[in-house]
């Protein structure tokens, strides 16, 4: 039985109030014993009896992150610096560029994918959902490469591979390749902009759902279209989701239209998404209206964050740093008080937080998966606001990463 003992870890235990307002997050030091990938004991003082041991020295124990939108198969990460070409024809600029770029990148694709996965683990992720190109130029080669890359890290991360028709399901005529990709190991059926890329909303969405039903898997579809055009596609997708009984198995990535709607239009659409349990993933963009993430969550739509890319032909930005991503989210929605900052963590952890909304400790519990982080922070509110560093990543009960630099120096808080 493999065991790991974390000594002197700081756990959030409740909220402190002043004049009826939450002003502080209470914490206490605990020892946490992990066995066979599960948390099995939390006490003030667990005796060391030959366990592998980490002395947390008061560092904060938090749930690990889930990277819910990334493309590990096409990246400049760990390669030579290269900025993006100017956009001259909207999203089609990148699609046309990929027709030559991706075949040329095949010799380096596996190494770069492995390097990106390793980096994402170091940033606290123990689950990664990667979209993986399926197109006429490379066929299903990226599915093979992505599977091989993740296999190297199977003891450190769980993962989803989205078979992703980046050049359009109909536009690039990849229906046979998509069906093959799902048989090869795709875990979700992807899609992109049925209106502006495929130019046939009904046929594109119906075919996407047909592949999902045939394969027995869910859907993660990119919809960048704004305003009423995007909303129209959301309604169509919700209708198909109910017909196929795929509630709880569909994600809309980006969902940019939600940032353009207001009042009754937004209320009615959010109600439909909640009813069909369609969730949303966002990169929390700052160069366009950001979808109303807190409003969505409060009204029953699960929202997760992702980075989309670290650096590639789409964007030279992206760090993989989800603590910083949550900090950006907090700034964008003016989360400046202790309570709202504390509530941010759920957007990156699959909804897991140490405290529930009422301030009762609900994590960790005995039997919980031992996917945890240690951070140099006094509470999660400080970690988010001040972008505090991760010192240890523990996945499936194993130490997946240790930040020696953060441990070696005193960092100004």
Residue, then its C-alpha position, 0 to 999 in steps of 0.5 A: x500500500x503506497x502511502x504519503x504523509x503531508x505534515x503541517x498543511x494549512x486547511x481552510x476551516x471556515x469564515x471569520x465575520x465582522x459586523x456580519x461581513x466575511x473578512x477572513x478565511x480561518x485555517x488550521x494546520x493538519x497532517x494529511x495521510x494519503x494511501x493508494x491515491x486516496x485521502x484516508x486520514x486528517x488529524x492534528x498530529x499523525x505519527x510518522x511510521x515509515x511513510x514518504x513525508x512532505x513537511x508543508x511548513x504551513x503551506x495551503x492545501x487546495x484541490x488540484x486544477x482541471x485544464x478544460x480547454x487546450x490544444x497540446x497537438x499544435x503548439x510552438x511551446x518549447x520550440x523556437x520563438x515565433x509570433x503570429x501572422x496577421x489575421x486577414x480573413x478572420x478565422x479562415x486565416x488560421x485554417x488556411x495557414x494550418x493546411x501547410x503548417x501542421x504537416x510541417x510540424x509533425x516531426x516535432x509534434x510529439x515532443x512539444x505535446x509532451x513538453x506542454x503536458x509536463x508544463x501543465x502538470x507543473x502548473x497544478x493540473x491533474x486532468x487535461x482536456x485537449x482538442x486534437x485536430x482531425x483534418x484532410x492534411x494530417x488525417x488522424x495523425x494528431x490523435x495518435x500523437x496525442x494518445x502517445x503523449x498522454x500515455x507517458x504521463x498516465x500516472x500523473x494525469x487523467x485526460x480527455x481527447x476531443x476529436x476536433x474538426x478545426x477546418x469544419x466538419x462539413x467544410x473539410x469533409x472529414x466525417x469519415x475521419x471523425x468516426x475513425x478518430x472516435x474509434x481510435x481513442x477520442x473521448x469527446x466529439x468536437x465541432x466548430x462554428x456550424x454557421x460561419x465555418x460549415x455554413x449549415x447549422x442544422x446539418x453540421x449539428x445533426x452530424x456532430x450529434x450523430x457521431x456522438x451517439x454512434x460513439x457513445x461519447x459526449x460533445x465539446x463544440x467551439x462556438x465563437x459566433x456572437x450575438x443572436x447567431x451564436x444564441x440560435x446555435x445554442x438553442x439548436x444544440x440544446x434541442x438535439x441534446x434533449x432528443x439524444x438524451x445527452x444531458x450532462x455530456x455537452x460542452x460549449x467552448x468559448x460561447x462568446x454570444x453569452x457575452x453579448x446578450x442581456x436581460x430577458x434574452x440572456x435569462x431565457x438562454x441560460x435557463x435552457x442551458x441549465x435545463x439541458x445541463x450543457x456546460x461552458x468553458x471559457x478562457x476569460x478573454x480580455x480582448x472582447x466582452x467576457x461571458x457573465x461567468x458568475x451569473x451563469x454559475x449562479x443560474x445552474x450553468x457550470x463554467x470551467x476555465x482553460x488556456x486554449x493555447x500557450x503559444x501557437x499560430x493562433x496566439x503568442x500569449x498563454x502561460x498555463x498558469x491557472x492561479x493567474x487565470x483565476x486572478x484575471x477572472x477575479x479582476x474582470x468581475x471585481x472580486x475584491x472581497x474575501x468571500x468572492x475571492x474564496x469562491x473563485x477556485x471552483x472554476x478551475x477545480x471541477x467545482x471542488x472547494x474546501x469550504x461550501x458557500x456557507x463556510x462549512x469545510x467540505x473538502x478534503x474528506x476521507x476517501x477523496x481522490x488525492x489530487x492536491x496542491x500545496x501553495x505558498x499562501x495563507x488562504x485561497x483568497x490570497x492565492x488568487x489575488x496575489x498569484x501565489x506560487x504552487x510548491x507541490x503538485x500531488x496527483x493520484x497520491x504521488x508527488x508529480x511536481x516540486x517547485x524547488x525555486x519557490x521552496x528555496x527562497x522567501x517570496x514577498x507576499 
